[in-house]
Amino acid sequence: MTRISLCNEVVADLAFAEQAKLAAALGYDGLEVAPFTLDAEAPHLLPAAKRAELRRIAREEGAPITSLHWLLLAPAGLSITSADAALRQRTLDAMQRLIGLAADLGATLLVHGSPKQRHVAADGDAGRAEEAMARAGAWAAEHGLTYCLEPLDAGQTNWARTVAEAVEIVSRLNVPGLKTMVDVSAVGNGEQETAAALLRRFVPGGWIAHVHLNDRNRRGPGQGGDEFRPVCDALRDTRYDGFCAVEPFDYHPNGAASAARAIGYLRGILEA
């Protein structure tokens, strides 16, 4: 059965317990958490007691924390490509600590999108990005977690813009704990193949560990022109066993309604 989490920033206007309660009530299997919603300045330094409290709340409300994403939005100013040694060390330190945060929260996976923090502008930038991914994969493996490089379209980034490019990077690095994923919106805005075709092509190889479900219009599934039945069929036919997460960016008419519309639409497809 396909397991679906809700990206918690969609309902970040609610207290964390209410986020989890709503997600569970709507039929989601868990929460994918954006660390900046927990602490806008230094989520990687969240105290141990707070981590334990958040993990307990999510579990008790019926929507355990499954994954983290939007990793490098806070603290501000991070970069995996910068040649500045001090900035690079701060970035790597934050990444390692965020992996520890994910483990403490009970998550199994981290999604590395963060397009503005991976801009390639000079010789060596792409190599530094790859080195950061390799380190993150190794750190994740130490905790029994998976770290996913998220391909994002050219409108968002100039590095790792397609699923094929991301698969090539992570397979060449071949680091335990490092995988990639499919973001349906990014695919719709930047790939020649459909998300369903990419899933069928790459899931059997074992490199796809996560899926973001969103329409190319940036709203949730069922609120745009993209068809999600082929995506759901591909997940079933390839025996994909990871989580999917609903990740709209345009919450129409509001976060809670967007979340409800998405899960109702997806469950309807999956149960048909």
C-alpha positions as CSV (number, residue, x, y, z in Angstrom):
1,M,0.0,0.0,0.0
2,T,1.3,3.4,-0.9
3,R,2.2,5.5,2.2
4,I,1.6,9.2,1.9
5,S,2.9,12.0,4.2
6,L,1.9,15.6,4.3
7,C,4.6,18.3,4.1
8,N,4.0,20.2,7.3
9,E,4.7,23.7,6.0
10,V,1.4,23.4,4.2
11,V,-0.4,23.8,7.6
12,A,2.4,25.6,9.4
13,D,-0.1,28.2,10.7
14,L,-1.2,25.5,13.1
15,A,0.6,24.4,16.3
16,F,2.7,21.3,15.7
17,A,0.3,19.0,17.5
18,E,-2.6,20.3,15.4
19,Q,-0.6,19.7,12.2
20,A,-0.1,16.1,13.2
21,K,-3.7,15.7,14.3
22,L,-5.1,17.1,11.1
23,A,-2.8,15.0,8.9
24,A,-3.9,11.8,10.6
25,A,-7.6,12.8,10.5
26,L,-7.4,13.5,6.8
27,G,-5.8,10.1,6.1
28,Y,-2.1,10.8,5.8
29,D,0.4,8.3,7.2
30,G,2.8,10.8,8.6
31,L,4.4,14.2,8.4
32,E,7.4,15.4,6.3
33,V,8.8,18.2,8.3
34,A,10.6,21.4,7.1
35,P,13.1,22.1,9.8
36,F,12.5,25.9,9.6
37,T,9.0,25.4,10.8
38,L,10.4,24.1,14.1
39,D,13.0,26.8,14.5
40,A,13.3,29.7,12.0
41,E,17.0,30.4,12.8
42,A,18.8,27.2,14.0
43,P,16.7,24.0,13.7
44,H,19.8,21.9,13.6
45,L,20.5,23.0,17.2
46,L,17.1,22.0,18.6
47,P,17.5,20.7,22.1
48,A,17.2,17.0,22.8
49,A,14.1,17.5,25.0
50,K,12.3,19.4,22.3
51,R,13.2,16.7,19.7
52,A,11.8,14.0,22.0
53,E,8.6,16.0,22.6
54,L,8.0,16.5,18.9
55,R,8.6,12.9,18.1
56,R,6.1,11.9,20.9
57,I,3.5,14.4,19.8
58,A,3.5,13.3,16.2
59,R,3.4,9.6,17.1
60,E,0.6,10.1,19.6
61,E,-1.5,12.2,17.2
62,G,-1.2,9.5,14.6
63,A,1.1,11.1,12.1
64,P,4.7,10.2,12.9
65,I,7.5,12.2,11.4
66,T,8.7,10.2,8.3
67,S,11.1,12.6,6.6
68,L,12.7,16.1,6.5
69,H,12.9,18.5,3.6
70,W,13.8,22.1,2.8
71,L,16.9,21.4,4.7
72,L,19.2,24.4,4.2
73,L,16.7,27.3,4.4
74,A,17.7,27.8,8.0
75,P,20.2,28.8,9.2
76,A,20.5,31.5,6.6
77,G,23.4,31.8,4.1
78,L,24.4,28.2,3.6
79,S,25.9,26.7,0.4
80,I,27.1,23.3,-0.7
81,T,29.0,24.8,-3.7
82,S,30.8,27.8,-2.2
83,A,34.6,27.8,-2.2
84,D,34.7,29.8,1.1
85,A,36.1,27.4,3.6
86,A,34.3,28.8,6.6
87,L,31.0,28.9,4.9
88,R,31.5,25.4,3.6
89,Q,32.2,24.1,7.1
90,R,29.1,25.8,8.5
91,T,27.1,24.2,5.8
92,L,28.5,20.7,6.3
93,D,28.1,21.0,10.0
94,A,24.4,22.0,9.6
95,M,23.8,19.1,7.3
96,Q,25.3,16.6,9.7
97,R,23.3,18.0,12.6
98,L,20.1,17.9,10.5
99,I,20.7,14.3,9.9
100,G,21.0,13.8,13.6
101,L,17.8,15.8,14.1
102,A,16.0,13.5,11.6
103,A,17.1,10.4,13.5
104,D,16.0,11.9,16.8
105,L,12.6,12.8,15.4
106,G,12.1,9.2,14.2
107,A,12.4,10.1,10.5
108,T,13.9,7.6,8.0
109,L,14.8,10.0,5.2
110,L,16.0,13.5,4.3
111,V,15.3,15.3,1.0
112,H,18.0,17.7,-0.2
113,G,16.3,20.2,-2.5
114,S,17.5,23.7,-1.3
115,P,18.0,25.1,-4.8
116,K,19.4,28.5,-3.8
117,Q,22.0,26.8,-1.7
118,R,23.4,24.6,-4.5
119,H,23.9,27.2,-7.3
120,V,26.9,26.4,-9.6
121,A,28.7,29.5,-10.8
122,A,32.4,28.6,-11.0
123,D,34.9,25.8,-11.6
124,G,34.8,23.4,-8.7
125,D,31.3,24.2,-7.5
126,A,29.7,21.0,-8.9
127,G,32.5,19.0,-7.4
128,R,32.0,20.5,-4.0
129,A,28.2,19.8,-4.3
130,E,29.0,16.2,-5.0
131,E,31.4,15.9,-2.1
132,A,28.7,17.3,0.2
133,M,26.2,14.8,-1.0
134,A,28.7,11.9,-0.5
135,R,29.4,13.1,3.1
136,A,25.7,13.4,3.8
137,G,25.0,9.9,2.5
138,A,27.7,8.5,4.7
139,W,26.4,10.4,7.7
140,A,22.9,9.3,7.0
141,A,24.0,5.7,6.7
142,E,25.6,5.9,10.2
143,H,22.0,6.5,11.6
144,G,20.3,4.0,9.3
145,L,18.8,6.8,7.3
146,T,18.6,7.7,3.6
147,Y,19.7,11.1,2.2
148,C,18.0,12.0,-1.1
149,L,19.4,14.4,-3.7
150,E,16.2,16.0,-5.1
151,P,16.3,16.8,-8.9
152,L,14.8,20.2,-9.5
153,D,13.9,21.9,-12.8
154,A,16.0,24.6,-14.4
155,G,13.7,27.3,-13.2
156,Q,14.9,26.5,-9.7
157,T,18.5,25.4,-10.0
158,N,21.4,24.8,-12.4
159,W,22.7,21.6,-10.8
160,A,21.0,18.1,-10.7
161,R,18.1,19.3,-12.8
162,T,16.8,16.0,-14.1
163,V,16.2,12.6,-12.6
164,A,18.7,11.0,-15.0
165,E,21.3,13.5,-13.9
166,A,20.7,12.9,-10.2
167,V,20.7,9.1,-10.7
168,E,24.1,9.4,-12.5
169,I,25.5,11.4,-9.6
170,V,24.3,9.2,-6.8
171,S,25.1,5.9,-8.6
172,R,28.6,7.1,-9.5
173,L,29.3,8.3,-5.9
174,N,27.8,5.0,-4.7
175,V,27.7,6.0,-1.1
176,P,25.6,3.9,1.4
177,G,22.7,6.1,2.4
178,L,22.6,8.3,-0.7
179,K,19.7,8.0,-3.1
180,T,17.6,10.3,-5.3
181,M,13.9,10.8,-5.9
182,V,11.1,12.0,-8.2
183,D,9.3,15.4,-7.7
184,V,6.3,15.3,-10.0
185,S,6.1,19.1,-10.3
186,A,9.7,19.5,-11.2
187,V,9.4,16.7,-13.7
188,G,6.4,18.4,-15.3
189,N,8.3,21.6,-15.6
190,G,11.6,20.3,-16.8
191,E,11.6,16.8,-18.2
192,Q,10.8,15.3,-21.5
193,E,9.6,12.1,-19.9
194,T,6.6,11.9,-17.6
195,A,6.9,11.2,-13.9
196,A,5.3,7.8,-14.4
197,A,7.8,6.9,-17.2
198,L,10.7,8.0,-14.9
199,L,9.4,5.9,-12.1
200,R,9.2,2.9,-14.3
201,R,12.7,3.5,-15.6
202,F,14.5,4.1,-12.4
203,V,12.7,2.5,-9.4
204,P,13.8,-1.0,-10.4
205,G,17.4,0.0,-10.2
206,G,17.0,0.9,-6.5
207,W,18.1,4.6,-6.7
208,I,14.6,6.2,-6.2
209,A,13.9,6.4,-2.4
210,H,11.2,9.1,-2.3
211,V,8.5,10.8,-4.3
212,H,6.9,14.3,-4.0
213,L,3.4,14.5,-5.3
214,N,2.5,17.9,-6.6
215,D,1.1,19.4,-9.8
216,R,3.3,21.4,-12.3
217,N,1.1,24.4,-11.5
218,R,2.5,24.2,-7.9
219,R,-0.7,23.2,-6.3
220,G,-1.6,19.8,-4.8
221,P,-2.6,16.7,-6.8
222,G,-6.0,17.1,-8.2
223,Q,-5.8,20.9,-8.4
224,G,-4.2,21.1,-11.9
225,G,-3.8,19.5,-15.2
226,D,-1.5,16.6,-14.3
227,E,-2.9,13.1,-14.1
228,F,-1.8,11.1,-11.1
229,R,-3.3,7.8,-12.0
230,P,-0.3,6.9,-14.2
231,V,2.0,7.9,-11.3
232,C,0.1,5.7,-8.9
233,D,0.0,2.8,-11.3
234,A,3.8,3.1,-11.8
235,L,4.3,3.1,-8.0
236,R,2.3,-0.1,-7.8
237,D,3.7,-1.8,-10.8
238,T,7.3,-1.2,-9.8
239,R,6.6,-2.2,-6.2
240,Y,7.9,1.1,-4.9
241,D,8.0,0.7,-1.1
242,G,9.1,4.1,0.1
243,F,7.0,7.1,1.2
244,C,5.4,9.7,-1.0
245,A,4.8,13.2,0.3
246,V,2.2,15.8,-0.8
247,E,4.1,19.0,-1.4
248,P,2.1,21.8,-2.9
249,F,3.6,25.4,-2.9
250,D,0.4,27.2,-3.7
251,Y,-2.1,26.4,-1.0
252,H,-5.5,26.9,-2.6
253,P,-7.8,28.0,-1.1
254,N,-5.8,27.5,2.1
255,G,-3.4,24.9,3.6
256,A,-5.9,22.7,5.3
257,A,-8.2,22.6,2.3
258,S,-5.3,21.9,-0.1
259,A,-4.1,19.0,2.1
260,A,-7.6,17.6,2.3
261,R,-8.2,17.9,-1.5
262,A,-4.9,16.2,-2.2
263,I,-5.3,13.1,0.0
264,G,-8.9,12.6,-1.0
265,Y,-8.0,12.7,-4.7
266,L,-5.0,10.3,-4.2
267,R,-6.8,7.8,-2.0
268,G,-9.6,7.7,-4.5
269,I,-7.2,6.7,-7.2
270,L,-5.4,4.2,-5.0
271,E,-8.5,2.6,-3.8
272,A,-10.2,2.4,-7.3
